[in-house]
Amino acid sequence: MEFFCYHRDRPGSLALREQLQEEHWSYMDLFAEQLIARGPTFAADGETPTGSVHIVDLPDPAAARAFAFDEPNYQAGAYRDVLLRRWRNMLGRTMWDFPGGADEGNRYMVLGLGLGPDRTAAPAEPPENDELIAYGPLLSDDGTAWLGTAALVRAPDAATARTVLESAVYADVEVHDWEFGGRR
């Protein structure tokens, strides 16, 4: 089962995140074979971290909750909240398989939260876009209801990145600067 996990930073937690960086990376090393994508999000200045994205393939929801809530930054209080949802990898690859590589161009996480309460109609397929790094629906715990969509995309700017999600089917669309994660 694939899961989308987005830890949002608590304001003022940068020093704590920097202190725990090696511990965080060591924790993620335990899941290296299961990771589909990972990386930090940033504020509009492109430098201040605002969160951490992890898309991971784990056996069940209990393992996903353990992954999200045993993470060292979460345990230390660096994160304000966690979005953890079932996800489906509609591109069938990891971020490391993205033909555009890890360094060229601007990268964004685009998160669309579905309209309620009827959340059963999901966008069926990813849009035709060679700049998609990862793309898939956010699903209910049992995997039957569509709750939104999460995408990682390379785009010239945030406005262009936003266009990967058709805004009419979402209550809200967030766009965050993002970069490939992992040890530097």
VMD Tcl script that builds the backbone (N, CA, C; Angstrom):
set m [mol new atoms 552]
animate dup $m
set s [atomselect $m all]
$s set {name element resname resid chain x y z} {
  {N N MET 1 A 0.836 -1.186 0.000}
  {CA C MET 1 A 0.000 0.000 0.000}
  {C C MET 1 A 0.873 1.238 0.000}
  {N N GLU 2 A 0.483 2.187 -0.791}
  {CA C GLU 2 A 1.260 3.425 -0.879}
  {C C GLU 2 A 0.586 4.515 -0.044}
  {N N PHE 3 A 1.425 5.338 0.559}
  {CA C PHE 3 A 0.935 6.387 1.447}
  {C C PHE 3 A 1.663 7.697 1.146}
  {N N PHE 4 A 0.902 8.784 1.251}
  {CA C PHE 4 A 1.435 10.141 1.129}
  {C C PHE 4 A 1.479 10.717 2.531}
  {N N CYS 5 A 2.654 11.192 2.929}
  {CA C CYS 5 A 2.851 11.749 4.272}
  {C C CYS 5 A 3.462 13.138 4.124}
  {N N TYR 6 A 2.775 14.130 4.682}
  {CA C TYR 6 A 3.298 15.496 4.654}
  {C C TYR 6 A 3.326 16.033 6.076}
  {N N HIS 7 A 4.535 16.147 6.621}
  {CA C HIS 7 A 4.753 16.759 7.931}
  {C C HIS 7 A 4.922 18.263 7.716}
  {N N ARG 8 A 4.053 19.061 8.326}
  {CA C ARG 8 A 4.164 20.524 8.228}
  {C C ARG 8 A 4.929 21.038 9.437}
  {N N ASP 9 A 5.902 21.907 9.167}
  {CA C ASP 9 A 6.741 22.434 10.247}
  {C C ASP 9 A 5.962 23.323 11.211}
  {N N ARG 10 A 6.346 23.240 12.456}
  {CA C ARG 10 A 5.868 24.173 13.469}
  {C C ARG 10 A 6.659 25.468 13.276}
  {N N PRO 11 A 6.004 26.631 13.339}
  {CA C PRO 11 A 6.756 27.889 13.216}
  {C C PRO 11 A 7.898 27.945 14.237}
  {N N GLY 12 A 9.044 28.408 13.783}
  {CA C GLY 12 A 10.201 28.543 14.662}
  {C C GLY 12 A 10.952 27.255 14.942}
  {N N SER 13 A 10.686 26.205 14.154}
  {CA C SER 13 A 11.322 24.908 14.426}
  {C C SER 13 A 12.578 24.650 13.609}
  {N N LEU 14 A 13.054 25.635 12.860}
  {CA C LEU 14 A 14.203 25.419 11.981}
  {C C LEU 14 A 15.434 24.939 12.740}
  {N N ALA 15 A 15.762 25.551 13.859}
  {CA C ALA 15 A 16.950 25.144 14.629}
  {C C ALA 15 A 16.831 23.690 15.085}
  {N N LEU 16 A 15.642 23.291 15.509}
  {CA C LEU 16 A 15.428 21.911 15.944}
  {C C LEU 16 A 15.571 20.954 14.758}
  {N N ARG 17 A 15.025 21.316 13.614}
  {CA C ARG 17 A 15.173 20.469 12.422}
  {C C ARG 17 A 16.636 20.322 12.027}
  {N N GLU 18 A 17.380 21.413 12.084}
  {CA C GLU 18 A 18.808 21.346 11.742}
  {C C GLU 18 A 19.558 20.448 12.719}
  {N N GLN 19 A 19.210 20.533 13.991}
  {CA C GLN 19 A 19.846 19.703 15.017}
  {C C GLN 19 A 19.557 18.218 14.792}
  {N N LEU 20 A 18.380 17.906 14.270}
  {CA C LEU 20 A 17.953 16.510 14.094}
  {C C LEU 20 A 18.159 15.980 12.666}
  {N N GLN 21 A 18.840 16.746 11.824}
  {CA C GLN 21 A 18.957 16.375 10.421}
  {C C GLN 21 A 19.546 14.975 10.217}
  {N N GLU 22 A 20.626 14.677 10.851}
  {CA C GLU 22 A 21.242 13.360 10.677}
  {C C GLU 22 A 20.327 12.250 11.212}
  {N N GLU 23 A 19.678 12.506 12.330}
  {CA C GLU 23 A 18.753 11.522 12.896}
  {C C GLU 23 A 17.580 11.279 11.923}
  {N N HIS 24 A 17.079 12.352 11.316}
  {CA C HIS 24 A 16.002 12.225 10.330}
  {C C HIS 24 A 16.474 11.389 9.136}
  {N N TRP 25 A 17.638 11.731 8.590}
  {CA C TRP 25 A 18.140 10.985 7.438}
  {C C TRP 25 A 18.390 9.519 7.783}
  {N N SER 26 A 18.914 9.249 8.956}
  {CA C SER 26 A 19.142 7.854 9.371}
  {C C SER 26 A 17.827 7.098 9.475}
  {N N TYR 27 A 16.810 7.771 9.981}
  {CA C TYR 27 A 15.481 7.154 10.063}
  {C C TYR 27 A 14.970 6.837 8.656}
  {N N MET 28 A 15.105 7.784 7.746}
  {CA C MET 28 A 14.634 7.566 6.378}
  {C C MET 28 A 15.439 6.485 5.672}
  {N N ASP 29 A 16.713 6.336 6.032}
  {CA C ASP 29 A 17.531 5.264 5.456}
  {C C ASP 29 A 16.908 3.891 5.721}
  {N N LEU 30 A 16.193 3.749 6.834}
  {CA C LEU 30 A 15.531 2.484 7.161}
  {C C LEU 30 A 14.442 2.134 6.148}
  {N N PHE 31 A 13.951 3.141 5.432}
  {CA C PHE 31 A 12.851 2.955 4.490}
  {C C PHE 31 A 13.274 3.190 3.039}
  {N N ALA 32 A 14.568 3.183 2.789}
  {CA C ALA 32 A 15.091 3.525 1.456}
  {C C ALA 32 A 14.446 2.702 0.342}
  {N N GLU 33 A 14.229 1.433 0.559}
  {CA C GLU 33 A 13.658 0.564 -0.475}
  {C C GLU 33 A 12.173 0.815 -0.695}
  {N N GLN 34 A 11.498 1.404 0.295}
  {CA C GLN 34 A 10.053 1.633 0.200}
  {C C GLN 34 A 9.692 3.042 -0.267}
  {N N LEU 35 A 10.657 3.947 -0.299}
  {CA C LEU 35 A 10.351 5.333 -0.645}
  {C C LEU 35 A 10.118 5.498 -2.151}
  {N N ILE 36 A 9.040 6.193 -2.473}
  {CA C ILE 36 A 8.699 6.536 -3.848}
  {C C ILE 36 A 9.193 7.949 -4.137}
  {N N ALA 37 A 9.075 8.818 -3.146}
  {CA C ALA 37 A 9.550 10.196 -3.262}
  {C C ALA 37 A 9.726 10.759 -1.857}
  {N N ARG 38 A 10.584 11.789 -1.775}
  {CA C ARG 38 A 10.823 12.444 -0.498}
  {C C ARG 38 A 11.435 13.811 -0.745}
  {N N GLY 39 A 11.287 14.683 0.232}
  {CA C GLY 39 A 11.947 15.970 0.125}
  {C C GLY 39 A 11.242 17.064 0.894}
  {N N PRO 40 A 11.982 18.121 1.183}
  {CA C PRO 40 A 11.429 19.241 1.946}
  {C C PRO 40 A 10.635 20.202 1.068}
  {N N THR 41 A 9.676 20.876 1.712}
  {CA C THR 41 A 8.989 22.002 1.083}
  {C C THR 41 A 9.533 23.285 1.696}
  {N N PHE 42 A 9.363 24.384 0.953}
  {CA C PHE 42 A 9.936 25.662 1.370}
  {C C PHE 42 A 8.927 26.791 1.255}
  {N N ALA 43 A 9.173 27.840 2.036}
  {CA C ALA 43 A 8.389 29.076 1.948}
  {C C ALA 43 A 8.691 29.761 0.622}
  {N N ALA 44 A 7.970 30.843 0.361}
  {CA C ALA 44 A 8.125 31.569 -0.902}
  {C C ALA 44 A 9.547 32.062 -1.139}
  {N N ASP 45 A 10.333 32.225 -0.047}
  {CA C ASP 45 A 11.722 32.673 -0.226}
  {C C ASP 45 A 12.617 31.580 -0.808}
  {N N GLY 46 A 12.084 30.338 -0.896}
  {CA C GLY 46 A 12.844 29.230 -1.458}
  {C C GLY 46 A 13.919 28.666 -0.556}
  {N N GLU 47 A 14.018 29.189 0.670}
  {CA C GLU 47 A 15.077 28.742 1.578}
  {C C GLU 47 A 14.570 28.258 2.933}
  {N N THR 48 A 13.487 28.819 3.416}
  {CA C THR 48 A 12.980 28.463 4.745}
  {C C THR 48 A 12.121 27.209 4.649}
  {N N PRO 49 A 12.548 26.097 5.284}
  {CA C PRO 49 A 11.749 24.868 5.236}
  {C C PRO 49 A 10.379 25.066 5.881}
  {N N THR 50 A 9.364 24.451 5.256}
  {CA C THR 50 A 8.001 24.513 5.788}
  {C C THR 50 A 7.424 23.130 6.058}
  {N N GLY 51 A 8.111 22.089 5.598}
  {CA C GLY 51 A 7.581 20.749 5.795}
  {C C GLY 51 A 8.443 19.705 5.122}
  {N N SER 52 A 7.947 18.473 5.184}
  {CA C SER 52 A 8.694 17.343 4.653}
  {C C SER 52 A 7.710 16.345 4.039}
  {N N VAL 53 A 7.910 16.024 2.752}
  {CA C VAL 53 A 7.054 15.095 2.018}
  {C C VAL 53 A 7.730 13.736 1.937}
  {N N HIS 54 A 6.949 12.694 2.190}
  {CA C HIS 54 A 7.424 11.321 1.999}
  {C C HIS 54 A 6.295 10.513 1.387}
  {N N ILE 55 A 6.568 9.893 0.261}
  {CA C ILE 55 A 5.616 8.967 -0.345}
  {C C ILE 55 A 6.269 7.599 -0.238}
  {N N VAL 56 A 5.567 6.683 0.409}
  {CA C VAL 56 A 6.202 5.439 0.823}
  {C C VAL 56 A 5.247 4.263 0.640}
  {N N ASP 57 A 5.807 3.127 0.288}
  {CA C ASP 57 A 5.050 1.887 0.112}
  {C C ASP 57 A 5.266 1.031 1.360}
  {N N LEU 58 A 4.193 0.839 2.120}
  {CA C LEU 58 A 4.274 0.092 3.381}
  {C C LEU 58 A 3.168 -0.954 3.428}
  {N N PRO 59 A 3.284 -1.947 4.310}
  {CA C PRO 59 A 2.341 -3.065 4.290}
  {C C PRO 59 A 0.894 -2.710 4.637}
  {N N ASP 60 A 0.689 -1.719 5.510}
  {CA C ASP 60 A -0.674 -1.445 5.963}
  {C C ASP 60 A -0.740 -0.080 6.653}
  {N N PRO 61 A -1.955 0.388 6.971}
  {CA C PRO 61 A -2.094 1.687 7.627}
  {C C PRO 61 A -1.373 1.792 8.977}
  {N N ALA 62 A -1.296 0.722 9.715}
  {CA C ALA 62 A -0.591 0.767 11.003}
  {C C ALA 62 A 0.901 1.051 10.783}
  {N N ALA 63 A 1.485 0.426 9.784}
  {CA C ALA 63 A 2.900 0.682 9.477}
  {C C ALA 63 A 3.095 2.119 9.002}
  {N N ALA 64 A 2.130 2.649 8.265}
  {CA C ALA 64 A 2.226 4.039 7.804}
  {C C ALA 64 A 2.139 5.005 8.978}
  {N N ARG 65 A 1.243 4.747 9.924}
  {CA C ARG 65 A 1.152 5.610 11.118}
  {C C ARG 65 A 2.443 5.540 11.915}
  {N N ALA 66 A 3.008 4.364 12.055}
  {CA C ALA 66 A 4.283 4.242 12.775}
  {C C ALA 66 A 5.377 5.025 12.038}
  {N N PHE 67 A 5.426 4.900 10.723}
  {CA C PHE 67 A 6.395 5.646 9.924}
  {C C PHE 67 A 6.267 7.143 10.192}
  {N N ALA 68 A 5.062 7.658 10.117}
  {CA C ALA 68 A 4.821 9.101 10.257}
  {C C ALA 68 A 5.080 9.615 11.671}
  {N N PHE 69 A 4.648 8.865 12.663}
  {CA C PHE 69 A 4.674 9.392 14.031}
  {C C PHE 69 A 5.903 8.979 14.836}
  {N N ASP 70 A 6.691 8.033 14.331}
  {CA C ASP 70 A 7.965 7.699 14.974}
  {C C ASP 70 A 9.119 8.515 14.409}
  {N N GLU 71 A 8.861 9.285 13.371}
  {CA C GLU 71 A 9.886 10.108 12.721}
  {C C GLU 71 A 10.491 11.072 13.754}
  {N N PRO 72 A 11.799 11.193 13.816}
  {CA C PRO 72 A 12.467 11.971 14.870}
  {C C PRO 72 A 12.022 13.433 14.991}
  {N N ASN 73 A 11.810 14.110 13.872}
  {CA C ASN 73 A 11.352 15.497 13.958}
  {C C ASN 73 A 9.953 15.581 14.567}
  {N N TYR 74 A 9.099 14.624 14.210}
  {CA C TYR 74 A 7.760 14.598 14.797}
  {C C TYR 74 A 7.861 14.345 16.304}
  {N N GLN 75 A 8.662 13.361 16.676}
  {CA C GLN 75 A 8.813 13.012 18.095}
  {C C GLN 75 A 9.349 14.184 18.913}
  {N N ALA 76 A 10.193 15.004 18.306}
  {CA C ALA 76 A 10.807 16.137 19.021}
  {C C ALA 76 A 9.922 17.389 19.020}
  {N N GLY 77 A 8.818 17.359 18.271}
  {CA C GLY 77 A 7.916 18.503 18.249}
  {C C GLY 77 A 8.204 19.530 17.167}
  {N N ALA 78 A 9.006 19.179 16.159}
  {CA C ALA 78 A 9.329 20.123 15.094}
  {C C ALA 78 A 8.162 20.324 14.128}
  {N N TYR 79 A 7.259 19.346 14.079}
  {CA C TYR 79 A 6.145 19.438 13.142}
  {C C TYR 79 A 4.871 19.892 13.845}
  {N N ARG 80 A 4.104 20.699 13.141}
  {CA C ARG 80 A 2.828 21.215 13.648}
  {C C ARG 80 A 1.718 20.199 13.433}
  {N N ASP 81 A 1.732 19.528 12.275}
  {CA C ASP 81 A 0.706 18.518 11.995}
  {C C ASP 81 A 1.203 17.575 10.905}
  {N N VAL 82 A 0.435 16.529 10.689}
  {CA C VAL 82 A 0.802 15.509 9.706}
  {C C VAL 82 A -0.424 15.178 8.862}
  {N N LEU 83 A -0.260 15.233 7.545}
  {CA C LEU 83 A -1.274 14.731 6.629}
  {C C LEU 83 A -0.791 13.357 6.183}
  {N N LEU 84 A -1.556 12.337 6.518}
  {CA C LEU 84 A -1.199 10.965 6.149}
  {C C LEU 84 A -2.407 10.348 5.461}
  {N N ARG 85 A -2.245 9.991 4.196}
  {CA C ARG 85 A -3.328 9.426 3.402}
  {C C ARG 85 A -2.820 8.297 2.526}
  {N N ARG 86 A -3.717 7.327 2.294}
  {CA C ARG 86 A -3.418 6.340 1.265}
  {C C ARG 86 A -3.230 7.096 -0.036}
  {N N TRP 87 A -2.439 6.535 -0.916}
  {CA C TRP 87 A -2.098 7.193 -2.174}
  {C C TRP 87 A -1.913 6.106 -3.218}
  {N N ARG 88 A -2.093 6.449 -4.466}
  {CA C ARG 88 A -1.852 5.465 -5.537}
  {C C ARG 88 A -0.882 6.077 -6.546}
  {N N ASN 89 A 0.198 5.388 -6.794}
  {CA C ASN 89 A 1.252 5.845 -7.696}
  {C C ASN 89 A 0.809 5.655 -9.141}
  {N N MET 90 A 0.204 6.700 -9.713}
  {CA C MET 90 A -0.344 6.590 -11.061}
  {C C MET 90 A 0.715 6.668 -12.156}
  {N N LEU 91 A 1.936 7.048 -11.799}
  {CA C LEU 91 A 3.012 7.073 -12.797}
  {C C LEU 91 A 3.832 5.781 -12.766}
  {N N GLY 92 A 3.695 5.007 -11.696}
  {CA C GLY 92 A 4.385 3.724 -11.616}
  {C C GLY 92 A 5.898 3.810 -11.502}
  {N N ARG 93 A 6.398 4.916 -10.956}
  {CA C ARG 93 A 7.849 5.062 -10.816}
  {C C ARG 93 A 8.156 5.838 -9.544}
  {N N THR 94 A 9.449 5.881 -9.229}
  {CA C THR 94 A 9.898 6.693 -8.101}
  {C C THR 94 A 10.418 8.030 -8.634}
  {N N MET 95 A 10.684 8.962 -7.724}
  {CA C MET 95 A 11.236 10.250 -8.157}
  {C C MET 95 A 12.616 10.069 -8.781}
  {N N TRP 96 A 13.343 9.043 -8.374}
  {CA C TRP 96 A 14.680 8.796 -8.913}
  {C C TRP 96 A 14.626 8.331 -10.369}
  {N N ASP 97 A 13.445 7.866 -10.796}
  {CA C ASP 97 A 13.250 7.437 -12.180}
  {C C ASP 97 A 12.778 8.577 -13.083}
  {N N PHE 98 A 12.504 9.749 -12.499}
  {CA C PHE 98 A 12.028 10.889 -13.287}
  {C C PHE 98 A 13.060 11.238 -14.342}
  {N N PRO 99 A 12.692 11.244 -15.625}
  {CA C PRO 99 A 13.672 11.483 -16.683}
  {C C PRO 99 A 14.317 12.868 -16.628}
  {N N GLY 100 A 13.691 13.814 -15.946}
  {CA C GLY 100 A 14.241 15.161 -15.869}
  {C C GLY 100 A 15.331 15.333 -14.836}
  {N N GLY 101 A 15.659 14.280 -14.108}
  {CA C GLY 101 A 16.719 14.372 -13.117}
  {C C GLY 101 A 16.318 15.129 -11.868}
  {N N ALA 102 A 17.272 15.279 -10.970}
  {CA C ALA 102 A 17.005 15.852 -9.651}
  {C C ALA 102 A 17.294 17.338 -9.537}
  {N N ASP 103 A 18.023 17.900 -10.470}
  {CA C ASP 103 A 18.529 19.248 -10.250}
  {C C ASP 103 A 18.007 20.336 -11.179}
  {N N GLU 104 A 17.593 19.997 -12.360}
  {CA C GLU 104 A 17.229 21.029 -13.328}
  {C C GLU 104 A 15.812 21.542 -13.108}
  {N N GLY 105 A 15.647 22.863 -13.081}
  {CA C GLY 105 A 14.323 23.474 -13.004}
  {C C GLY 105 A 13.779 23.604 -11.599}
  {N N ASN 106 A 12.662 24.298 -11.501}
  {CA C ASN 106 A 11.971 24.486 -10.222}
  {C C ASN 106 A 11.048 23.304 -9.966}
  {N N ARG 107 A 10.962 22.913 -8.706}
  {CA C ARG 107 A 10.132 21.755 -8.321}
  {C C ARG 107 A 9.072 22.227 -7.334}
  {N N TYR 108 A 7.889 21.596 -7.409}
  {CA C TYR 108 A 6.781 21.972 -6.542}
  {C C TYR 108 A 6.008 20.740 -6.096}
  {N N MET 109 A 5.441 20.831 -4.897}
  {CA C MET 109 A 4.429 19.887 -4.452}
  {C C MET 109 A 3.100 20.593 -4.619}
  {N N VAL 110 A 2.166 19.945 -5.306}
  {CA C VAL 110 A 0.837 20.499 -5.507}
  {C C VAL 110 A -0.140 19.556 -4.813}
  {N N LEU 111 A -0.907 20.107 -3.911}
  {CA C LEU 111 A -1.815 19.320 -3.074}
  {C C LEU 111 A -3.224 19.852 -3.263}
  {N N GLY 112 A -4.104 19.028 -3.809}
  {CA C GLY 112 A -5.495 19.409 -4.008}
  {C C GLY 112 A -6.382 18.643 -3.057}
  {N N LEU 113 A -7.154 19.373 -2.264}
  {CA C LEU 113 A -8.083 18.749 -1.320}
  {C C LEU 113 A -9.465 18.714 -1.947}
  {N N GLY 114 A -10.066 17.524 -2.005}
  {CA C GLY 114 A -11.331 17.326 -2.704}
  {C C GLY 114 A -12.492 18.076 -2.082}
  {N N LEU 115 A -13.514 18.300 -2.905}
  {CA C LEU 115 A -14.761 18.889 -2.433}
  {C C LEU 115 A -15.513 17.852 -1.611}
  {N N GLY 116 A -16.135 18.241 -0.541}
  {CA C GLY 116 A -16.930 17.298 0.251}
  {C C GLY 116 A -18.390 17.473 -0.072}
  {N N PRO 117 A -19.305 16.702 0.440}
  {CA C PRO 117 A -19.066 15.418 1.098}
  {C C PRO 117 A -18.967 14.250 0.122}
  {N N ASP 118 A -19.426 14.428 -1.134}
  {CA C ASP 118 A -19.339 13.343 -2.114}
  {C C ASP 118 A -17.959 13.339 -2.728}
  {N N ARG 119 A -17.119 12.456 -2.248}
  {CA C ARG 119 A -15.724 12.427 -2.681}
  {C C ARG 119 A -15.412 11.188 -3.513}
  {N N THR 120 A -16.412 10.624 -4.111}
  {CA C THR 120 A -16.190 9.357 -4.808}
  {C C THR 120 A -15.660 9.533 -6.227}
  {N N ALA 121 A -15.876 10.697 -6.835}
  {CA C ALA 121 A -15.424 10.898 -8.211}
  {C C ALA 121 A -14.037 11.524 -8.218}
  {N N ALA 122 A -13.059 10.754 -8.593}
  {CA C ALA 122 A -11.673 11.229 -8.616}
  {C C ALA 122 A -11.223 11.460 -10.045}
  {N N PRO 123 A -10.280 12.376 -10.241}
  {CA C PRO 123 A -9.670 12.457 -11.567}
  {C C PRO 123 A -9.063 11.096 -11.913}
  {N N ALA 124 A -9.439 10.554 -13.057}
  {CA C ALA 124 A -9.067 9.181 -13.397}
  {C C ALA 124 A -7.591 9.016 -13.725}
  {N N GLU 125 A -7.055 9.904 -14.500}
  {CA C GLU 125 A -5.685 9.741 -14.974}
  {C C GLU 125 A -4.906 11.032 -14.767}
  {N N PRO 126 A -3.587 10.916 -14.651}
  {CA C PRO 126 A -2.781 12.141 -14.563}
  {C C PRO 126 A -2.864 12.897 -15.888}
  {N N PRO 127 A -2.735 14.214 -15.828}
  {CA C PRO 127 A -2.747 14.973 -17.080}
  {C C PRO 127 A -1.522 14.635 -17.917}
  {N N GLU 128 A -1.630 14.855 -19.228}
  {CA C GLU 128 A -0.473 14.677 -20.111}
  {C C GLU 128 A 0.547 15.750 -19.736}
  {N N ASN 129 A 1.622 15.352 -19.091}
  {CA C ASN 129 A 2.598 16.330 -18.624}
  {C C ASN 129 A 3.909 15.604 -18.362}
  {N N ASP 130 A 4.904 15.851 -19.182}
  {CA C ASP 130 A 6.206 15.204 -19.031}
  {C C ASP 130 A 6.964 15.708 -17.812}
  {N N GLU 131 A 6.441 16.747 -17.153}
  {CA C GLU 131 A 7.120 17.339 -16.014}
  {C C GLU 131 A 6.637 16.763 -14.684}
  {N N LEU 132 A 5.723 15.797 -14.696}
  {CA C LEU 132 A 5.264 15.155 -13.464}
  {C C LEU 132 A 6.349 14.236 -12.920}
  {N N ILE 133 A 6.648 14.416 -11.667}
  {CA C ILE 133 A 7.631 13.583 -10.976}
  {C C ILE 133 A 6.919 12.459 -10.237}
  {N N ALA 134 A 5.805 12.798 -9.593}
  {CA C ALA 134 A 4.942 11.833 -8.898}
  {C C ALA 134 A 3.526 12.382 -8.978}
  {N N TYR 135 A 2.544 11.474 -9.033}
  {CA C TYR 135 A 1.160 11.917 -9.162}
  {C C TYR 135 A 0.260 10.793 -8.676}
  {N N GLY 136 A -0.748 11.144 -7.866}
  {CA C GLY 136 A -1.706 10.141 -7.443}
  {C C GLY 136 A -2.784 10.695 -6.546}
  {N N PRO 137 A -3.869 9.936 -6.423}
  {CA C PRO 137 A -4.974 10.364 -5.582}
  {C C PRO 137 A -4.675 10.146 -4.098}
  {N N LEU 138 A -5.220 11.042 -3.289}
  {CA C LEU 138 A -5.247 10.859 -1.835}
  {C C LEU 138 A -6.544 10.117 -1.535}
  {N N LEU 139 A -6.445 9.035 -0.790}
  {CA C LEU 139 A -7.596 8.158 -0.574}
  {C C LEU 139 A -7.926 8.021 0.909}
  {N N SER 140 A -9.146 7.593 1.187}
  {CA C SER 140 A -9.545 7.293 2.564}
  {C C SER 140 A -8.729 6.117 3.077}
  {N N ASP 141 A -8.784 5.874 4.367}
  {CA C ASP 141 A -7.996 4.796 4.975}
  {C C ASP 141 A -8.266 3.442 4.339}
  {N N ASP 142 A -9.524 3.197 3.939}
  {CA C ASP 142 A -9.838 1.909 3.320}
  {C C ASP 142 A -9.612 1.909 1.808}
  {N N GLY 143 A -9.181 3.050 1.267}
  {CA C GLY 143 A -8.844 3.141 -0.145}
  {C C GLY 143 A -10.028 3.286 -1.077}
  {N N THR 144 A -11.245 3.484 -0.551}
  {CA C THR 144 A -12.428 3.512 -1.404}
  {C C THR 144 A -12.901 4.911 -1.776}
  {N N ALA 145 A -12.568 5.916 -0.990}
  {CA C ALA 145 A -13.053 7.270 -1.266}
  {C C ALA 145 A -11.898 8.182 -1.655}
  {N N TRP 146 A -12.127 8.975 -2.696}
  {CA C TRP 146 A -11.146 9.947 -3.150}
  {C C TRP 146 A -11.261 11.198 -2.295}
  {N N LEU 147 A -10.125 11.653 -1.734}
  {CA C LEU 147 A -10.105 12.832 -0.871}
  {C C LEU 147 A -9.334 13.997 -1.481}
  {N N GLY 148 A -8.616 13.734 -2.561}
  {CA C GLY 148 A -7.824 14.781 -3.191}
  {C C GLY 148 A -6.739 14.168 -4.049}
  {N N THR 149 A -5.745 14.986 -4.383}
  {CA C THR 149 A -4.653 14.548 -5.245}
  {C C THR 149 A -3.362 15.209 -4.790}
  {N N ALA 150 A -2.278 14.476 -4.856}
  {CA C ALA 150 A -0.950 15.029 -4.564}
  {C C ALA 150 A -0.059 14.793 -5.769}
  {N N ALA 151 A 0.680 15.847 -6.138}
  {CA C ALA 151 A 1.584 15.754 -7.276}
  {C C ALA 151 A 2.894 16.447 -6.943}
  {N N LEU 152 A 3.961 15.920 -7.478}
  {CA C LEU 152 A 5.263 16.574 -7.474}
  {C C LEU 152 A 5.555 16.873 -8.932}
  {N N VAL 153 A 5.945 18.117 -9.205}
  {CA C VAL 153 A 6.062 18.535 -10.597}
  {C C VAL 153 A 7.219 19.507 -10.785}
  {N N ARG 154 A 7.831 19.439 -11.949}
  {CA C ARG 154 A 8.809 20.447 -12.350}
  {C C ARG 154 A 8.066 21.451 -13.222}
  {N N ALA 155 A 8.227 22.741 -12.878}
  {CA C ALA 155 A 7.522 23.789 -13.616}
  {C C ALA 155 A 8.312 25.082 -13.528}
  {N N PRO 156 A 8.088 26.005 -14.463}
  {CA C PRO 156 A 8.828 27.262 -14.414}
  {C C PRO 156 A 8.463 28.142 -13.219}
  {N N ASP 157 A 7.212 27.979 -12.699}
  {CA C ASP 157 A 6.784 28.799 -11.573}
  {C C ASP 157 A 5.594 28.120 -10.888}
  {N N ALA 158 A 5.216 28.650 -9.727}
  {CA C ALA 158 A 4.137 28.060 -8.931}
  {C C ALA 158 A 2.803 28.095 -9.667}
  {N N ALA 159 A 2.527 29.166 -10.392}
  {CA C ALA 159 A 1.265 29.271 -11.118}
  {C C ALA 159 A 1.142 28.165 -12.172}
  {N N THR 160 A 2.224 27.872 -12.855}
  {CA C THR 160 A 2.212 26.797 -13.843}
  {C C THR 160 A 2.069 25.442 -13.159}
  {N N ALA 161 A 2.747 25.261 -12.025}
  {CA C ALA 161 A 2.640 24.003 -11.281}
  {C C ALA 161 A 1.197 23.745 -10.861}
  {N N ARG 162 A 0.503 24.783 -10.439}
  {CA C ARG 162 A -0.895 24.656 -9.989}
  {C C ARG 162 A -1.788 24.068 -11.079}
  {N N THR 163 A -1.460 24.314 -12.341}
  {CA C THR 163 A -2.328 23.875 -13.439}
  {C C THR 163 A -2.380 22.361 -13.607}
  {N N VAL 164 A -1.529 21.607 -12.932}
  {CA C VAL 164 A -1.593 20.141 -13.055}
  {C C VAL 164 A -2.849 19.593 -12.389}
  {N N LEU 165 A -3.484 20.374 -11.517}
  {CA C LEU 165 A -4.735 19.952 -10.885}
  {C C LEU 165 A -5.859 20.870 -11.356}
  {N N GLU 166 A -6.891 20.277 -11.902}
  {CA C GLU 166 A -8.050 21.031 -12.373}
  {C C GLU 166 A -8.781 21.604 -11.164}
  {N N SER 167 A -8.680 22.901 -10.977}
  {CA C SER 167 A -9.146 23.529 -9.740}
  {C C SER 167 A -10.634 23.353 -9.465}
  {N N ALA 168 A -11.462 23.105 -10.466}
  {CA C ALA 168 A -12.904 22.986 -10.262}
  {C C ALA 168 A -13.289 21.787 -9.392}
  {N N VAL 169 A -12.441 20.782 -9.309}
  {CA C VAL 169 A -12.797 19.599 -8.520}
  {C C VAL 169 A -12.184 19.623 -7.117}
  {N N TYR 170 A -11.560 20.741 -6.744}
  {CA C TYR 170 A -10.898 20.832 -5.446}
  {C C TYR 170 A -11.452 21.975 -4.615}
  {N N ALA 171 A -11.573 21.745 -3.314}
  {CA C ALA 171 A -11.959 22.802 -2.378}
  {C C ALA 171 A -10.809 23.785 -2.214}
  {N N ASP 172 A -9.590 23.279 -2.289}
  {CA C ASP 172 A -8.406 24.107 -2.131}
  {C C ASP 172 A -7.234 23.428 -2.839}
  {N N VAL 173 A -6.354 24.224 -3.411}
  {CA C VAL 173 A -5.127 23.709 -4.019}
  {C C VAL 173 A -3.971 24.483 -3.406}
  {N N GLU 174 A -3.030 23.752 -2.832}
  {CA C GLU 174 A -1.820 24.347 -2.257}
  {C C GLU 174 A -0.646 24.053 -3.186}
  {N N VAL 175 A 0.249 25.019 -3.308}
  {CA C VAL 175 A 1.480 24.821 -4.079}
  {C C VAL 175 A 2.637 25.223 -3.188}
  {N N HIS 176 A 3.597 24.323 -3.036}
  {CA C HIS 176 A 4.773 24.562 -2.189}
  {C C HIS 176 A 6.043 24.308 -2.991}
  {N N ASP 177 A 7.030 25.187 -2.854}
  {CA C ASP 177 A 8.350 24.879 -3.402}
  {C C ASP 177 A 8.796 23.565 -2.781}
  {N N TRP 178 A 9.423 22.712 -3.576}
  {CA C TRP 178 A 9.834 21.379 -3.113}
  {C C TRP 178 A 11.148 21.033 -3.793}
  {N N GLU 179 A 11.933 20.197 -3.148}
  {CA C GLU 179 A 13.125 19.665 -3.811}
  {C C GLU 179 A 13.315 18.206 -3.463}
  {N N PHE 180 A 14.039 17.504 -4.333}
  {CA C PHE 180 A 14.379 16.107 -4.066}
  {C C PHE 180 A 15.075 16.045 -2.707}
  {N N GLY 181 A 14.672 15.090 -1.887}
  {CA C GLY 181 A 15.270 14.964 -0.558}
  {C C GLY 181 A 16.323 13.893 -0.485}
  {N N GLY 182 A 16.897 13.801 0.688}
  {CA C GLY 182 A 17.927 12.806 0.940}
  {C C GLY 182 A 19.220 13.461 1.373}
  {N N ARG 183 A 20.176 12.630 1.650}
  {CA C ARG 183 A 21.485 13.120 2.103}
  {C C ARG 183 A 22.138 13.973 1.030}
  {N N ARG 184 A 22.783 15.016 1.482}
  {CA C ARG 184 A 23.486 15.904 0.548}
  {C C ARG 184 A 24.959 15.545 0.532}
}
mol reanalyze $m
mol bondsrecalc $m
mol representation Tube
mol addrep $m
